[in-house]
Amino acid sequence: MAPRQGELPDQSLYTSVRRYASGYDHPDYSCIFVHAGAGYHSTENEQKHLRACRNACQAAMAALKAGGTSTDAVEIAIRVLEDDPVTNCGYGSNLNFDGVVEADASIMDSFGRTGAVGATPQIQNPISLARLILERSSQPLTLKRVPPNFVVGEGAVDYAREQRFPVNTNESLVAHSARIRFSKWQKEIEYQEIMKRRGRDPDKSLTADLPLLGASNRPIQESGSALPPTTQELPGTPQLLEQKVDLVTDTVGAISIDRYGNMAAGSSSGGIGMKQPGRVGPAALIGVGTFVKDRGERQAATVVSGTGEHMLHTLISAQAVNRIYDSNDELDAMKKIINEDFMGTQGYGKANIWGEPAIGVMSVKAENVSSGKRLISFVFGHNTDSFALASMTSSDPAPKTIMSRVSREPKLAVGGSSRLVQMQIKTHPEEKPKKEKTSKRLGKHDKKYHISPPLKSEKRNSLVSGLEGLHIDSRDGESSGPPSGDNADIDDDTWLIDPADEEETV
């Protein structure tokens, strides 16, 4: 029986423990993975980005341990990131050309249900509005109308008001860092226009004769304005134009698996700076910024970050999920996702798109690899200068944070980790566990996990090869590297490290 309008759907859909054909129940085990955007993260602000990721993991894990679902965890993790001004989402988002915050967000669960908002002003937590849309999408409307899965612009604001969802003023969403970026980009545009009118190349001209920053004479939309700070709050224009600010291209994201065996993924973004008002980015689009594929015995999810106009031509998150889902070598699959599914596509190669193609991909895969064991693999890749990520499982004392950086050309970094989890035997006496054949996937990972230490000849073709520029944050009691030695837990992470170093895995 469908719930009446105004009621939430039956939560047993989410909280029934998944039972597999092999005779096992899903383990009482949960995990959360987050990223804070791919782009350029200044070394001065690196710790702020990693702290934001760490806080997001801790908040999500607290919900998972309290019995929360994967959709709860994804929403909570991204809310934490949206409330942190260091990220390009929610409070702290880039401003569009008219100085307005317009947010994109989407969420998808194991059951194929989705919710999304695009180019939406006045919403501090667009991921929560997307989650609300997901929940309401299964509730019938009068006159047999179909409830929406995707709402944009002022229509999304009206929808939020109808659902009694918090609506804010634009000014309350503009962080000081976003004002600085907006002012810098606005002055750069004005400066280039002045130089073009003078018939001079703006890239070869000096900026010392420009006045100090002040309010622009360009009209601002009535829906809200983010006027530049006063001259007392900012340095002069020449110094401002020379500053190295964070260029986090687009989108934060999260993927979670809960104790019931369900997976969810979500993305949120303020979009590229000085974007066209009304522009919808990949964070709002299922199949581009967010995607989940769940077939019970195997699941995969992907969230992406980068320049949306490049990614829109490729349906990159759906492509990535399908490639990861069918692959036995996740790192090799990740390289193909970036090099072939993104950089090598006709949509990108022949489309008249300006700018450098930038992408960061974070994927999670879970699969039954043998009788009683489930393998969870976390893999990421990017062709940007840096990518901030973090992960935490229900057995970890603290999140593990990574600022992956790459400086060599052509730019490409891939990495990740994997963990074997013991599943639970079904508690139903009438059902006996069925004996399952050992798969090729199991044979590979049994060797990896049960030889201590593993032989180097076995490591070269394993998941640990191919990572460039991985940095593991070791603050707050976190591990500063891969576990090693005879005392390492065989069910702990298989760490990926820089191949230039001596490779270790357990």
N, C-alpha and C positions, 0 to 999 in steps of 0.2 A: 504494500500500500504506500503510495507516494505521500510524503509529508505535506501538510497544509501550508499555504503561503504564510511566511513569517516564522516557520519552524526550521530548525536545522535538520539535516538528514540524519538517519540512524547511524550512530557512531560505531556500531558493530561492524560496519563495512571496513573500518580502519583497524579495529582492535581485536579482530579474530586472528589468532596465531595461524600463520600459513603452514599448511601440511603438504608435504611433497610425496610424490608417488613412490619414492624409494623407501618409505616407511619411517620418515623422520619429520619432526616439527622444526620450525625455524628456531635457531638458538636465541636465548635471551641476551642479545648482543645488538648494539646500535652504534652508529657512527655519523659524523658530520664533517663535511669538507667545504671550505669557503675560499673564495678569492676576492681580492680588493681591486681588480682591474689590471689590465695589461697596458703598458705604455712606458713612460719614463718616470721613475720614482727617484727623487733626489736623495742622495745619501744622507742629507741633513734630516729629511723626513722619513727615512726608512723605518725607524723604530715606531713612529706613529702609525704607519700603515700596518706593520706587523702586530702592534698592540690592538688595533681595530679588529684584525682577523682573529687574534687570540680571544678577545672579549666576545666576539660573535660565536666562536666555538663553545666557549664556556657556558654562555647563556642557552644555546641550543641543547647542549648535552644535559644541562640541569632539567630541561623540559623532557628530554628523552628518558632520563632515569626516573622521572616522576610518572612515567607511563604515557607521555606525549607521543604523537604520531610523527611520521616523517614530514608531513605538510606543516605541522606545528613547528618542528625544528627549523625547516627552511624559512618559514615566515619570521620566526624569532631571530635567527642568525642575520637575515637581511635587514630586519628592523634595526638591529644594533649598528650595522654598517650605515644605514640611512641616517641614523641620529648622530653619527660621528662626522664632523665637518671636514675631516681629512679625505673623505671619499667623494666620488662624483656620483652621488645619488641622494635623494631626500634632502635633508638640510646640508648644504655644502655643494649642491649640484652646480654644474656649469650653467651659465645664463644664455638664453637665446639672444638673437640680435637686438631685440627690444628690451633686454634686461629682465626677462621673466624666466622663472624656473618652470620648465615643462618636463614632467617625469614620465618614464616608461617602466613598466614592470610586467612580469608574467610568472606563472607558476603552473606546474603540471605534476600529476601524481601517477601512481602505478596503474590506476584504473582508466587512464587515458583522459581524465577530466582536466580541464584547463580554465584559467581565468587570466585576463590581461587588461591593462590600461595603457594608453598611448598619448603622448603630448598633452598630459594632464596637469593643469596648474593647480596651485593652492592645496596640494596634498603632500604632507611631510612623509608619510609612509605608504607609498604606492603599492608595495608588496602586500600590505594588509588589505588594501582595496581590491587587489587582484585575487587574493585569497577569498574575500567575501563574494566576489563575482563567481569564483569556482563553486563555492558552497551553494549559492543561490541558483546556479545554472541547472541544478537537478530538481528545482521546485517549479511546478507548473504555474503559469499565469492565467488570468481570466481570458476568456474567448479563445482558449487553446493557443495563445501566443507562446512563441519559443523564447525562453529567457536568454539574455546575451552572455557570450563568453568573452567579448572584447569590446570595450567602451573607450572612446577617445575624447580629448579636448574638454570643452565646457559641458558636453554631454556626460562625461565621467564625473564632473563636479556635481552636476544635478543628480546623477545616480547616487553619489555619496550622500548628498543631503537627504534624499528620499529614504536611504537606509540608515539615517542618523549616524553617519560616519563623519569623523572630525574633518572640518574644512578650515584652512588657515588663510591668512593674508600672504601675498607674495613676499612682502618685506620680512616676515618672520621666517622665511625659508632661505634667505640669502645670508650665507656665512661671510665673514670678513675675507677669508681667502678667496671666495668666489668673486667678491667685489674687486679684489686686487687683479685677478685674472681678467675680469670683464673690462676693467679700466685699461689694463695693459693692451689687450686686443683691440679695444675701441680706439685707443690712441695710435696704435700701429696702422689701423685701417685709415684713420684720418690723415696720418702722416703720408702714407702711400698715395692717397688721393691728391694731397697737396703737391707731392713731388711729380706725379703724372701730369698735373695741370701746368707745372713749370717745365715739362719736357725733360725731366731728369730721372735717372734710374734710382729708385728708392733704396735698392740694396747697396749702392755705392755712395750714398750721401750720408752726411753726418746728421746727428739729431740734437746737437748741443743748442741750437737756436730755438728749439721748441719751448713753449711756456710750460709752467708747472701744471699739474693735473687740476682740472676743475670740472664742474658739471658740463655735460655736452649740450650743445644747442639743438641736437637732433631730437625730434619729438619722441616721447615714450608712450607706449600704449596705456590707455586708461585702466586696463585690468590690473595694473601694478607696475611699479618701476623699481629698479635697483640702481639708483644714482651712484656714481663713483664716490669714494670717500673724499673728504676735504683735503686740501693741500697739506694740512697739518698732519694728516694720517698717513700720507704716502710720500715717498721720495719724489724728486723731480722726474720728468719724463725721460731724460737720457738714462738716468740710473734705473728707472723702472723697466725700460726696454731691454736693458742689459741683464736684468735679473733672470736667473734660471728657476723657473717655477715648475712644479710637478705637472707633467702632461699625461695624466692618466686618461687614456683615449676614451674609454667607454666601459660602463657596466661593472657591477659586482655580481657575484653569484654564489649559490650554495646548492649542495646535493646531500641528501640524508637517506639513511636506511634505518628503520626503527626496529624495535624488538619483535614486532609482529611479522616482519619480513617484507614490508612495503617500502617503496622508494619514492622520493619526490625531488624535484629540482625547481629552482627559481632564479630569476635575474632582476636587477633593478638598475636604472641609470638616469642621470640627468642629461645624457647625450653629449655631443661634441659642442665645444664652446662656440658662441656666436652663430648657432645654427639658425636656419630658417624657421620662423614661428610656425608651429603646426607639424614640424618634421617628426616622424615616428621612426625610432631606431630599433635595432635588433632585440633589445631587451624586452620589447613588447610583443615580439612575434614568435609564436610557437613554430619550431622547425628551423628558425634562424638563430635566436638567442638561447632557447631552452627546448630540450626534448628528452622524453623518457620512453624506453621500450621495455616492457615487462612480459615475459612468457612463463613466469613461474619458476622454473628451474634455472633460468638465466635472466638477468636484468642488466640494463645499461642506461646511463643518463649522461648528458653533456650540457654544460653552460659555456658560453663563449663571451669574449670581450674583444673590442677592436673597433675599426672603422666600419660603421654599419652599411654605408653605401657600397662598400666592397663585398660585405658578407651577404647582403640581400640577394645578390645574383646567384648564390651558391647553395642556399638552404643548409648552411654549414653545420648546425647542431644536429639536424636529422641525418645528414651524411656521416657525421662523426659517430653518432650512436650506432648506425648500421655497420660501419667499418669496425668499430671496437667490439660490437656484439658478436661478430663472426670471426674475430681474429684470435689466434693463439699467441701472438706476439704484440702486446699492446704498445710498446715503444715504437716498433716499426709501423704499426697502424697510425700512431700519432704523427709520425713524420709524413706519411702519405696524406693524412688529413690536411696538413698545412701546405705541403708541396704540390699535391695533385688536386685534392678536392677544393682547395682555396686558391692558391697561386696559379695553378695550372688549368683552371676552368675557362671555358669560352666566355662565360658571362663576365669574368674579370678581365681576361686577356684582351677581348675585343670591345669591351664597353668603354665609352669615353668618360673615364673616371679620373679625376685629378687627385693628387696626393699619394703618399706612400701607403701601400697596403699593410695594415697592422692587425694582428690577431693573437689572441691568447685563448687556449682551449683547455678546459678542465673536465675530465671524464671519470666516472666510477662504474665499475662492472662487478657484478656478483653472480656466481655460478656454482652449481653443485659439481664438484670434480671427482667425487668418489662416494662410497657408502659412508655417510656420517660426517663429511667434511664439505665446507663451503668456502670458496676462495673469493675474497674481496680485493679488487685491484683499483688503485688510485693512480691516474696517469695524467700528465699535463704537458703542454707544449706551447711555445710562443716564438714569434719572430720580432718581438719588440725588445727594447733595451732591458726591460725588467717585468716581472710578474710576481705579485704578492699573494701567497697562499697559506692555508693552515688546515690542519686536520686533527680530529680527536675521536677516539673510540671510547666505549663505556668501560674499557679496562685500562685506559690511560690516566695517569695522575694529572696530566696537564696537556694542553694542546701542543702540537708540533708546528712551528711556523717556518716558512721558507720564503726568502726573497731570491728568486732565480734571476740571475743577470747574465747577459751575453754581450760581448763586444766584438767578436770576430765576424768577418764577412764571408759568405752570406749569413745573416743572423738566423739561427735556429737552435732552440734549446728544448729538450724533452726530458722528462723524469717522472718519478712517482714511487710507489711502494705497493706491496701486496701483503695480505695476511690470511692464513688459513684459520677457519673457525670451526670448532666441533659442534655439530648439530645435536639436537636432543631427540632421543628415541621417543616415539609416540607413546603417550600415556594411556592409550585406549587398548585394553587387554584383548579385544576381539581382533585387533589388527597386528600382525606380526611384520617386523621389518623385512623387506625383501632384499635378498643379496644382489648387490649391484656390481657390474663388471668394472674393472679398473680402466679408466679412460687414458688416452694419451696425455691429456691435460694433467691428470693425477700423477702419472709416472714422472712427468717433468718436475712437478712441485714436491713430490715425496722425496726425490733425490735432493732437491734444493734445501728442504727443511730438516732432513734427518741425518745429513752428513755434517759433522761439526769438527773442524771448519770444512766448507765445501772445497772441492778441488778447483783450481784455477781453470782447468780445461773445461769444466762444466759451467763456469761463470761467464765466459766470453759471449755466449749466445743467449744468455738469460735476460731477464727483465732489467738487469742493472746496467747494461751497456748503452751508451749513446747519450748520456746526460752531459750537458755543457753548462758550466757556471752555476752549480747548485750551491746555495748557502743555507745551512740549517741554523736557525736562531736557537741559542742555547741558554736563554735567560729563564729565570723563575724555575730552576730545577729541571729544565728540559734537556733531553739528550743532545749532546753536541755532535753526534755522529751515529753511524750505524752500530748496533750492539754487536759484540764479538766475544769469542772465547767459549769455553766449555759451559759456562753458567748461563748462556743466552737461552731465552725461552724459544722453543722451536715454533711456537704459534705467534711469535711477535713479528713485527714488520720486517719485510725484506727491503732494506734501505737502498736507494739509488744514490750513488755518489759520483763525483767527477771522475771520468775514466782516466784522467791524467794521474790520479792518485792510485794507491794500491786498492784494488777492489775487495770489498768485504760483503758478505751476506750470510744470513742465518736462516 
